[in-house]
Amino acid sequence: MNALDGIRVLDLSRVLAGPWCTQTLADLGADVIKIERPGTGDDTRTWGPPFLKDSAGQDTAEAAYYLGTNRNKRSVTCDIARPEGQAVIRALVPHCQVFVENFKVGDMARYGLDYPSLKALNPALVYCSVTGFGQTGPYRDRAGYDYAVQGMGGLMSITGERDDLGGGPQKVGVAVADLFTGMYAAVGILAALRHAERTGEGQHVDMALLDTQVAMLANLGANYLVSGKVPGRAGNAHQNIVPYQVFEVAAAADGSKDHLILAVGNDSQFAKFCTVAGQPELAADPRFARNQDRVRNRAVLVPLLEQVMRSRSKPDWLSALEAAKVPCGAINNLAEVFADPQVRERGMVHAWQHPLAGQVDLVGSPLKLGGTPVRTDRPPPLLGQHTQEVLAEVLGWDAEKVAALRAQEVL
């Protein structure tokens, strides 16, 4: 059994934040029915290249972007802009525990698919809306995208190289506002399901990218609220811990520059590092003995460490520091990541049998539940692949009725 066996999710979300949420629920065993626009489907199906290649080596219509966020779901095509399509959704709602959408505020009400309308059909329904700015507030009607929210929410002001070293605002390499919102949405939905199980009452989960981005400021948000001082960009260094950054080491075998991450988290680790580095006096120096002293004297300490770090190669440092239990790490490209034996052993690359391409390797779920393993039986679906199956299974509709709706281009 999976943890969410018996939970059915009606997923009207697309692109990333909503699908990331529902993919998490699907991994945990929920039956996620992904509703897609007939003919085109989720926007990300076309967000390539790269596209999945078929057995003949030709591009299919399945973009890698789409494949990365829609595993373990079933796809049903339905045009919710038409009354007949809206009727299909309303027919499904009493058979579902969760409803997820990421349309602009007010769109669902125009379709008669808003929370009050669907609550009348299923009082225990957990209804989750994912938007840029939420259902309330002066920005509620704005479209919100990850890139803009990273800027508005302060992340880009603290990401990138320091200004005095030629840096400027920098977004994160993946859409973290979307991804974190999806994860928070999954948590909120699970909490609301628990409440519904106890009381029979569903509720509206209102998720906003900007809210999530502000929450993600974490220690730096707290730093500002406590001190009143606006933090700036620190490049690859840490605002509150020293030494905790990227250092250049001796050149690689081919003569190119090489680097590693040194992540000293406490005073004991700093003393161990100094021993490995052959500089035990640094740990005894009152300017550097405690982390707060190292932070205050960062400008003095870091240049000393930079000189020391360049004296040895990356393999030499990694071997010595790992033996001393000093946190450190290489900076891998994605080929190195997916070839890493730890990544492979932990099941982070999973082989799926795709109807167009045969075996396809995709990223797996990071969730490890001892008694209720994650689902791994449904590869990302083809557009509308499960329309007949779902409507027959959930609503008892026969092939003739489904065919009639297809002929009307409702499905």
N, C-alpha and C positions, 0 to 999 in steps of 0.2 A: 504493500500500500504506500501511497504518497501522502504527505501531510495534508494536502488540500483536496483529497479525493472527495467527490460529492459537491464541490463548489463549482458553479458554472458562472463564467464571466462573459458578459456581452461587451465587446470591446469596439467602440466607435472611434478610437484614437488612431492617429497616424503620425508619421515621421519618427520622433525619438522619445520624448519624455513619457508620453502615454504608453507607447509600445514597450518601452523599457520596464515600466511598471507591470504591464500585463505579461511580459515575458518572464519576469520574476515569479508572478503568481502561477504561470504555466509550468515553470520549472518545478514548483512545489506541488504540482499535481492537479491544479485547477483546470477545468475544461474551458479554455479560452476560445470563444467564437469571435473571430476577427471580421468585422463588417467592412467591406471595401466597395468603392465605387465601381460599378460595372464598366468593363472595358479598359480602365486605367489602374484602378486600385490605389494602394498607398503610394504617396508621392515618391518615397524612397526606392520603389521598384525601378525607377529610371535614373537614380542618382549614381551614375557610373560614367566611364569605366572605373574600376574593373567590373565585368559581368561574369556570372557563372558560365563556364563552357560546357557544352553537351559532349556526348561520347565521341563526336566527330571533331571536337576541338573548336567548334563555332560558338560565338557568343549567343547566350540565351537572353530572355527578357528579364532575368533575375539579377539585379545589381547586388554586389557584395554588401553594400550598406544595408539593404533590406534583409539579407540573409542573417546579418549580425544582430538583429533585434526582434526576430519573429519566430524563433524556434518554439516547438511544442504547442503551436496554435492550429486552429482550423479556420479556413478562409471561406466566407460566404459573401457573395456579391449582392448588394441591395442598394437601390437608389433612394436614399432617405429624403431627397428633395421632392419626391412625388408622394401623394397621399397613399398610394398603394404600397410603396416602400415603407412609409411610416407605419402602416398597419401591420406589416411583417414584423417590424421591431416591437411594436406593442404586443403582438401575439407571443413573442419570445420572452418578454420581460417577466411574466409570472413564473417562468421556469428557470430564472436566473437569480443568483444571490447578489451579484455585483454588476454594475454598469459603469463603464469608463468612457469619458469623452474629452476631447481637447479642442472643441470648436470655440469660436469667439463668443464672448458673453452675449446672451440673448438669442443666439442661433438655435439652440435646442428648444427654446420656447416657441419660436416661429414654426418649428416642425412638430410641435406638440410632444416633444420628447424631453422636456425639462424635468427636474426632480419632482415638483408638485404633481405634474401630470402622471408620471410613472409611479410615484408613491401611491396614488389612488389604485393602481393595478396590483401593486406588490408592496404592502406597508413595511416589510422587512428588508427592502432593497437597500443595499449600500451603493450610493451614487457618487462617483468621484469625477470632479471637473478639474482639468489641468489647463491653466491659462498662463499668460505672461505675468499678469498683475493681480489676478484674483477676481472674485465676484463683487467686491466693494472697492471704494477708494476712487480718487480722481483719475487714475490711469486705467480703470477697469475696462474701458472700451478700446484701449490700444492693443495692437498686435504686439506680442512680445516674443522675441527670438533670443536664443542662447547668447549669440555674440553681443547683441545690444545689452542684454541683462548682465553679462560679465562686466561690461563697462559701467552700467548704471549702478550695479550692486557693489562696486568697489574692488572687485577682484583684479581688474587690469591695472589699478593704481598700485597694487602691491606685487604684481607679477612682471618679471623682466629685469634686465640689468639696471644697476643704480644709475641715476641721472648723471652723476659726476664721472661715470665711466662710459658715457655715450648711450645709455639706455633710454628706453621710452616705454609707453604702455604696451603690454603684450597679453594676448589672450592665451588660454591654455590650449594644448594641442588637440584635445577632444572636448566635446560639448558638455562640460561638467555641470552647468546649471540644469540642462535637460536631464542628465543622468542622475544627479542627486535628487531632482524633483521626482523622477520616476521611482527612486528608491524610497523617498519619504512617502510618496503616494501609496506604495505597497504596504508600508508600515501602518499608515493611517487606515487603509482598507482592512487590514487584518485586525486592528483594534476595533473598528466599527463592526466587523463580522462577529467578534467576541461579544460585543454589546447586543447585537441583534439576536444571537443565540440565547442570551440570558433573558432578554425582554421582549423579543418579537418586533422590535422597533429598528428600522433602518435609519440612515442619516445621510446628509450631504457632506462629503469630504471636499473641501475647497482648497486646491493646491495651486500655488503661484510660483513661477520661476524666480521672481524678484525676492519673495519671502525666503525661499530656499537659499538663494545666493547670499542674502544678508546673514542667514544662520550659518552658512559655510565659512564666514569670516573667522569664526571660531576664536582662537586666542588673540588674533589681531583685532577683532571687533571688541573683545574684552579689554585689550590693551588701550584702545582709544577711549572707551567709555570710562575706564578707571583713571587714565592719565590726562585725557583731553588733548593728547599729542597725536597728530595725524601721522601714521606710519607711511614710509615711502617704500620704493622697491629696493630689495636687497639682493637681487640676482639669485645666485645659487646658495646664498648664505641664509641662515636662520635668524629671525628677529630676536629670539629670546635665548638661544643656546650657541655657545662657541667652544670648540670648533665643530661646526655642523654645516659642511658645504662641500663643493667640488674643489679638488686640488689638482693641479697639473703635476704629473710625475715624470720620471725619466722617459725619454722618447721610446716609442715602440721599436720592434726589431726592424721595421721598414723605414725608420727614421721619422715617422709622423708623430705628432703630439699625442700624448696619452693622458688619461685622467682617471681619477677614482673619487668616490664619495667617502668622506670621513664623517661619521655621525656620532660624535661623542655626546652621550646623553647625561652624564653625571661626573662628579669629581673623581670617583674611583676609576672610571673608564679613562679619564684624562691622564691620571697617573700611570695607568697601564700603557696608554699610547706613548707617553713621554719615555717610558722605559724601552719600548720597542724602537722608538726613534733615536735612542741614544742621547736623549736630552732630559734626564731625570730632574735636573735643576729647575726646569720650567714648572714642574708640578709643585715644587717647594717655594717658588717665587710668589710673594704675597699679592702681586698684581694678577696672578693667574690661578691661584690655588682653588678658588671657588668659582662656580659658573658666573655668578653675578659680577665678580671681578673681571673674568674673561670677557664678558659682554661689554663692560665699561671700558676695558682696555683692548678691545678688538683691533683697533688701528695699530697697536704695537705688536700684539701677538701674531696676528695672521701673516704679516710679512715674514716673521721668523719661521713660521710653519711652512710657508710657501717654499722657502729656500731648502728646508729639510726634506720636504716631500719630493722635490725634483732630484734628490740624490739617489733614489732607488726606483726600480721598475714597478709597473702595476702588479705583475704576478708575485714579485718579491713582497711588496707591501701587503697584498691581499692574504698571502700565506701567513705572514708574520702577525698581522692584526687579527685574523680569524683565530689563530692559535691562542692569542692572548685574550680572546673574547672582547675585542674592541669593535663595535659596529662599523662596518664599511661595506662597500659594494662597487661592482663594475657598472658601467653605463652601457647597456646593451642596446643594439638595434633590434628590430622586430624579428629578423631572421634568427638572431641569437636567443631572443626570448623564447620563441616557439621550439627551438632545438634544445633548450635547457632541460636536463633530466629531471629537475625538481618540478618544473611546469608540466612535463609529460606525466610524471608519476602521480601528480595531484589531479589528473584528469582534466586539465584546462584546455586540452585539445581533444575534441570528440569527433569520431567518424560517423557521419550520417549517410543513410542511403536515400539519395535524392532521385525523384522520378525522371529527371532530365539528364543527370550527370553521373549517376551511380554513386560511388563513395565520394563524399565531400567532407573535408576537415573544416570544422568551425570551432570557435571558442566555446568552451563549456561553461556551466554554471559554477561559481565559486562556493556555493552552498554545500556544506557537508553535514548531513543529518544522519546520525548513526542508525536510527530505527526506521526512518521514512526517507529513503534516498530520493534524489531529484529525478524528474522524468527525463527520459532520453529517447522516446519512441516516435516523436513527430518532428521531422525536419521542417524548416520554414516552408509554408504551403505555397502551391501555385495559386494564382488568382482564381478565386471561386471554386477551388478544388473540392470543397466539402459542402457546397450549397445543397445539393440533393440529399446527401447523407444527414446533415444537421436538421433540415426541415422535416425529413421523414422521421428521424429519431426523436426530436424534441416535440414537434407539432403533429406528427402523424400524417403529414401531407403525402399524397401519392405523386408519382412521376408526372401524371397528366396535369395536376394542378401546378406543379413547379414549372412544367414546360409552358403552360399558358402564361405565367408571369414572365418567363424568359422571352416569350414572343412579344410581350408588351414592353420589353426592355426595362422591367422593374428589377429583375434579378440578373 
